[in-house]
């Protein structure tokens, strides 16, 4: 079997840990005739890895990412910050799955420097870009700000470093691209369903007023220009629904 | 060596919208049909589960239901002077895969093109002179709107489209689209109830003398039982439509309108996770003998069949023809050849109007819930004093408020930090968006062929897309943006921002999955790959069905005409081809 074959699961699920087995042995192409091939319990629910540990980041990388996401989304009167919301843990868990390894992307060479209209043409995966980019961030901080790692800097100093990365005004050439990747992933973490480890207690949704994983607004379609009255809802429900939370 | 399987009457490549319709029609005609689909089996109950369907990260951002580039990518460049490189992730457009195809995760805007669109070259030449379109490669379809009317009607009734007729047998109807072609009867369901933003947009458009109407929607305004006896439910406006499967049996797709009946037929079989490598031809190249495909284990099979129907996404229909040697490949330097010719896209621009103190509630939404203005679409208006042809529909169809991807802020707002937070909170519920969806007209230099460098996982060359927005289309879009500014001014608000399209099509930001052409229909085998019945001129037992057949694209979503073409081709096969297999049109 060609090694490039990917199993259905790996194509279908971006959300869980990457399966190490490429394809179930003996799996056959499905043939369906005579009836709808409906099977109970056949669905593929989201399968995010549990939190409480770091999967990809080293301790220093984790502290760095936590410091970064807390400047991108700082805590203030509007909401908690990116760190408390779990954005760093979200990113770590995303990097541990098919997203982090670019498993689903076209990764055959030759790799050539492309035009901006041709999109990202590097061979590095998101997990690889974080490893390299975070090292560059701390190297830049230590070299320019008194030997301190990024997470040891004062908030205003951290903002300055991030602004320089965003503008590509540092020695590290991929700085702006790396910054964009981190910013995109941080926003994903703050606004994705909390089942993926960020958006703690739906803080991101409460912040802007998004009601979450609701699926029936028929009673409100013509309630023009009126505030929507219901609180947000996650795929996992609401915290107060869980036993023992009352 | 490929294992040879028992012969079938018909092999269908791709079980999406058109594959399902053709399979249904031809099994009704008594034929033994097998559909080969490279993606997985999917259905509502198991794959679009209500409990976890509203998951923006999984479906909209990580794109779980879409074709993954690892399975098949394509290369792109803006013109022949550039070297095409692979789109390593899909961005500008997102092809589907699996049973239901791209019809699984569409929004549901269901249009008929204007009568003039089908005879565009003749119409524009008569009205403005041949010189006016001399830098474009505009062609007639070879079929007229009147011939297609019943096919449009059948697709709309299959789907339960919710809308308001604007032209019933020539009589203009108040509240519908006055520019549409005459229809024999109204839509099967009334329009959806309007949310706030489209209501404001319609008021503003009306104040400018325009004619807004409810967008014809495949998100159903009420319960419906279609002509096959399949029941659907009312759309709940959940705002998880495009990029998602509908968990509520409320969005028309092959799953909700055809498959429950098709799958029970003893003369139909679906083989999923099987990828067709090529269409096999006889030694003289004039007859297809079947297809060769590879299953999920990498085992190759040969499926012989009397009739081969290409029902993949349009771009992949074209690639399979090129890989199989069906039809002469198009050469932009000579303008000769037909396969890959007249690749077109869509020419879009957006508008944002920022308010204060409103409750837009953008999350109360559906893929096709909104209002459209067609006064500036196609040739609905006089282009005499203008320097372009074509036009755009103006659509206020706020499809969602999903916050990873929808967080409008005025230009100049920082992308992060405290100031970003303040603006994001202020404008999430205070922004009205609408956009122009413009026509895309063919030029000699925009085309599809096989890439010389990059290969897929089977070692076959990837499709190469060479495309940029034609100068005509850029002028059109910018003129349309000025019209959008007028509506934005009428809407008021604190600030409005109207985008202006520029040359240099960028494959990264999402724009539209409306890729058309490459295997276009027509009346001349020198300038079309298939005849007016979608039959290959060169291999008459191959029909190629999809948006690949459009000679150029209109300022409207293509699924309505694609569905109608499926019925149109099915009629040709049932009523003519089966009685006398061979060329339906002599060149």
Boltz contact constraints between the chains, C-beta under 6 A:
constraints:
  - contact:
      token1: [A, 1]
      token2: [B, 298]
      max_distance: 6.0
  - contact:
      token1: [A, 2]
      token2: [B, 298]
      max_distance: 6.0
  - contact:
      token1: [A, 4]
      token2: [B, 457]
      max_distance: 6.0
  - contact:
      token1: [A, 5]
      token2: [B, 298]
      max_distance: 6.0
  - contact:
      token1: [A, 8]
      token2: [B, 40]
      max_distance: 6.0
  - contact:
      token1: [A, 11]
      token2: [B, 68]
      max_distance: 6.0
  - contact:
      token1: [A, 14]
      token2: [B, 62]
      max_distance: 6.0
  - contact:
      token1: [A, 14]
      token2: [B, 64]
      max_distance: 6.0
  - contact:
      token1: [A, 15]
      token2: [B, 58]
      max_distance: 6.0
  - contact:
      token1: [A, 27]
      token2: [B, 296]
      max_distance: 6.0
  - contact:
      token1: [A, 29]
      token2: [B, 271]
      max_distance: 6.0
  - contact:
      token1: [A, 29]
      token2: [B, 273]
      max_distance: 6.0
  - contact:
      token1: [A, 29]
      token2: [B, 274]
      max_distance: 6.0
  - contact:
      token1: [A, 29]
      token2: [B, 295]
      max_distance: 6.0
  - contact:
      token1: [A, 29]
      token2: [B, 296]
      max_distance: 6.0
  - contact:
      token1: [A, 30]
      token2: [B, 41]
      max_distance: 6.0
  - contact:
      token1: [A, 30]
      token2: [B, 272]
      max_distance: 6.0
  - contact:
      token1: [A, 31]
      token2: [B, 271]
      max_distance: 6.0
  - contact:
      token1: [A, 32]
      token2: [B, 270]
      max_distance: 6.0
  - contact:
      token1: [A, 33]
      token2: [B, 269]
      max_distance: 6.0
  - contact:
      token1: [A, 36]
      token2: [B, 263]
      max_distance: 6.0
  - contact:
      token1: [A, 38]
      token2: [B, 45]
      max_distance: 6.0
  - contact:
      token1: [A, 42]
      token2: [B, 46]
      max_distance: 6.0
  - contact:
      token1: [A, 43]
      token2: [B, 46]
      max_distance: 6.0
  - contact:
      token1: [A, 43]
      token2: [B, 49]
      max_distance: 6.0
  - contact:
      token1: [A, 45]
      token2: [B, 52]
      max_distance: 6.0
  - contact:
      token1: [A, 46]
      token2: [B, 52]
      max_distance: 6.0
  - contact:
      token1: [A, 46]
      token2: [B, 58]
      max_distance: 6.0
  - contact:
      token1: [A, 72]
      token2: [B, 416]
      max_distance: 6.0
  - contact:
      token1: [A, 74]
      token2: [B, 418]
      max_distance: 6.0
  - contact:
      token1: [A, 76]
      token2: [B, 418]
      max_distance: 6.0
  - contact:
      token1: [A, 78]
      token2: [B, 421]
      max_distance: 6.0
  - contact:
      token1: [A, 78]
      token2: [B, 425]
      max_distance: 6.0
  - contact:
      token1: [A, 104]
      token2: [B, 68]
      max_distance: 6.0
  - contact:
      token1: [A, 104]
      token2: [B, 70]
      max_distance: 6.0
  - contact:
      token1: [A, 105]
      token2: [B, 69]
      max_distance: 6.0
  - contact:
      token1: [A, 105]
      token2: [B, 88]
      max_distance: 6.0
  - contact:
      token1: [A, 105]
      token2: [B, 89]
      max_distance: 6.0
  - contact:
      token1: [A, 106]
      token2: [B, 69]
      max_distance: 6.0
  - contact:
      token1: [A, 106]
      token2: [B, 73]
      max_distance: 6.0
  - contact:
      token1: [A, 106]
      token2: [B, 86]
      max_distance: 6.0
  - contact:
      token1: [A, 106]
      token2: [B, 88]
      max_distance: 6.0
  - contact:
      token1: [A, 112]
      token2: [B, 85]
      max_distance: 6.0
  - contact:
      token1: [A, 114]
      token2: [B, 85]
      max_distance: 6.0
  - contact:
      token1: [A, 117]
      token2: [B, 504]
      max_distance: 6.0
  - contact:
      token1: [A, 117]
      token2: [B, 506]
      max_distance: 6.0
  - contact:
      token1: [A, 117]
      token2: [B, 507]
      max_distance: 6.0
  - contact:
      token1: [A, 118]
      token2: [B, 85]
      max_distance: 6.0
  - contact:
      token1: [A, 119]
      token2: [B, 87]
      max_distance: 6.0
  - contact:
      token1: [A, 119]
      token2: [B, 507]
      max_distance: 6.0
  - contact:
      token1: [A, 119]
      token2: [B, 508]
      max_distance: 6.0
  - contact:
      token1: [A, 121]
      token2: [B, 85]
      max_distance: 6.0
  - contact:
      token1: [A, 188]
      token2: [B, 404]
      max_distance: 6.0
  - contact:
      token1: [A, 191]
      token2: [B, 403]
      max_distance: 6.0
  - contact:
      token1: [A, 191]
      token2: [B, 404]
      max_distance: 6.0
  - contact:
      token1: [A, 192]
      token2: [B, 57]
      max_distance: 6.0
  - contact:
      token1: [A, 193]
      token2: [B, 55]
      max_distance: 6.0
  - contact:
      token1: [A, 196]
      token2: [B, 57]
      max_distance: 6.0
  - contact:
      token1: [A, 208]
      token2: [B, 403]
      max_distance: 6.0
  - contact:
      token1: [A, 208]
      token2: [B, 425]
      max_distance: 6.0
  - contact:
      token1: [A, 208]
      token2: [B, 428]
      max_distance: 6.0
  - contact:
      token1: [A, 209]
      token2: [B, 429]
      max_distance: 6.0
  - contact:
      token1: [A, 210]
      token2: [B, 363]
      max_distance: 6.0
  - contact:
      token1: [A, 210]
      token2: [B, 403]
      max_distance: 6.0
  - contact:
      token1: [A, 211]
      token2: [B, 363]
      max_distance: 6.0
  - contact:
      token1: [A, 213]
      token2: [B, 54]
      max_distance: 6.0
  - contact:
      token1: [A, 215]
      token2: [B, 54]
      max_distance: 6.0
  - contact:
      token1: [A, 215]
      token2: [B, 236]
      max_distance: 6.0
  - contact:
      token1: [A, 215]
      token2: [B, 238]
      max_distance: 6.0
  - contact:
      token1: [A, 216]
      token2: [B, 236]
      max_distance: 6.0
  - contact:
      token1: [A, 217]
      token2: [B, 237]
      max_distance: 6.0
  - contact:
      token1: [A, 217]
      token2: [B, 364]
      max_distance: 6.0
  - contact:
      token1: [A, 218]
      token2: [B, 236]
      max_distance: 6.0
  - contact:
      token1: [A, 220]
      token2: [B, 364]
      max_distance: 6.0
  - contact:
      token1: [A, 221]
      token2: [B, 193]
      max_distance: 6.0
  - contact:
      token1: [A, 221]
      token2: [B, 195]
      max_distance: 6.0
  - contact:
      token1: [A, 221]
      token2: [B, 237]
      max_distance: 6.0
  - contact:
      token1: [A, 221]
      token2: [B, 364]
      max_distance: 6.0
  - contact:
      token1: [A, 222]
      token2: [B, 193]
      max_distance: 6.0
  - contact:
      token1: [A, 224]
      token2: [B, 196]
      max_distance: 6.0
  - contact:
      token1: [A, 225]
      token2: [B, 196]
      max_distance: 6.0
  - contact:
      token1: [A, 225]
      token2: [B, 359]
      max_distance: 6.0
  - contact:
      token1: [A, 226]
      token2: [B, 359]
      max_distance: 6.0
  - contact:
      token1: [A, 227]
      token2: [B, 359]
      max_distance: 6.0
  - contact:
      token1: [A, 228]
      token2: [B, 361]
      max_distance: 6.0
  - contact:
      token1: [A, 235]
      token2: [B, 52]
      max_distance: 6.0
